Amino acid sequence: MNGRIFVLGAVLILVGCSAAPEQVIVNDAAEALGGTQRVQAVNTLVIEGTGENTNLGQSLTPDALNVFNVTQAKKSIDFANNRWRLEQSRIATFGPPNPQPQAQNQGVDGDVAYNLGANGMAQRAAEQIAKDRRMELFHHPIGAVKAALAQGTRLTNPRTEGSESSVVVTTAQGDKFTLFTDSTTKLPTKVTSMTSATTNWLLGDAVVETSFTDYADVDGLKLPARLTMKTDQYPGGHLQITKNTVNGDVGDLAAPEAAKSAAAPPAVPPPMVTAEEVGKGIWYLAGQSHHSILVEFADHLALIEAPQNDVRVGAVLDKIKELRPNKPLRYVVNTHAHFDHSGGLRRIMAEPGITIITQEGNKAFYEAIAKRDSTIYPDTLSKAPRAPVIQTVTDKYELKDATRTVELHHIQNLHSNTMLIAYFPAERFLVEADLYNPPAPNTPPPPQGFPNAKSVVDTVQRLKLRPDRVLPIHGFVVPYRSLESAVRATAS
């Protein structure tokens, strides 16, 4: 009898002490990395290596990605104080020949994100950028497991699918990510988290993923030698790690005082739209970095470019109603698929009766964009879903009635394979984006000149166009001869 009671008691003790499935996943990951105590004892980590960055939203086509070769990268992490700083040098492998490396120096300190210029001056970044950068602390096995083990952390939704187990981790501060582990080795395989539309307006809610491979022994820990990044299905690059330093001297990773004392800029600056009538029934809608051109026809209106985001384009639509309240907007011309030039298209898609005109290579991408969720930062389309109407251009398309003709031409260039320019034969206006950004009067040109402007001159000559003025999506309205001069100066 006493033996039976002992056995039953032992069983009850074991049942009572067994960890919940979600805690088992985390505990096993900690042990696989070197043990809970070793993981929790990591206060700082310096990661050095080389690799690649991609340039999401700025590629030659929507389904391709521009690549930077990262020749040197050093990321210093202070887990104890929620800080990191990245110093790296990278070289573009796309566009016009540009062997000059780009130096990047950026970081986060709690809720302060900042960028350091070449002159050492610090500039504070928006709150959403700070949140995204703070989430990067968990996009490493040590950071993820430390957070999962921390007091006040909530673990939910344990799952095992195929060769991976996963658990959702919500920190005491409210940061949320999903940790995946290998069901056999128990080592972390990847971390995913969400980012919002204020970072990439076209994508809406986007999953950011970092995967971990090539584990090696480092100071009693197992650490990955390769980090691979993605945003949804889009590759974000990778880092091949050549050196890990655990609990070494990372220096002062506190945000510079100039950034810490500054107010965080808004994720979306308040829109300002000015209207200059550059020709009868043609308005240059400017006021900030990206412009649009409103064109009046007999019974309707057309807009060239819906840039940046929902907020900017909403203000542009308000200005259009102010200028011509009794005429409907029927067409919006998209110059190319780069996110800063197409970021307002979801706002246009939410409006009934508007056809988007774009180069044929963009159509499938925009149709997919229309179906995406945007719940973290609800935009107009997410509140009133609507399938877009898209008219494609192969080489040439005309918007025309008895009062006006606007020609749309596909232009070959090194900036975007799906680029359109617009030409007004009667007014002799040329509209282009990114190929030539005229500087302000009495301002010197950029050191590299305008290497993409030659494609405009070549296209104008090939099509026998006769422009007098350039209405750029960036910059200032200038005579066409200014563009020709810029091409000659760049070539010399």
Secondary structure, 3 states (H helix, E strand, C coil): CHHHHHHHHHHHHHHHHCCCHHHHHHHHHHHHHCCHHHHHCCCEEEEEEEEEEECCCCCCCCCCCCEEEEEEEEEEEEHHHCEEEEEEEEEECCCCCCCCCEEEEEEEECCEEEEECCCCCEEECCHHHHHHHHHHHHCCHHHHHHHHHCCCCEEEEEEEECCEEEEEEECCCCCEEEEEEECCCCCEEEEEEEECCCCCCCCCCEEEEEEEEEEEEECCEEEEEEEEEEECCEEEEEEEEEEEEECCCCCCCCCCHHHHCCCCCCCCCCCCCEEEEEECCEEEEECCCCCEEEEECCCCEEEECCCCCHHHHHHHHHHHHHHCCCCCEEEEECCCCCHHHHCCHHHHHCCCCCEEEEEHHHHHHHHHHHCCCCCCCCCHHHHCCCCCEEEEECCEEEEECCCCEEEEEECCCCCCCCCEEEEECCCCEEEECCCCCCCCCCCCCCCCCCCCHHHHHHHHHHHCCCCCEEEECCCCCEEHHHHHHHHHHHHC
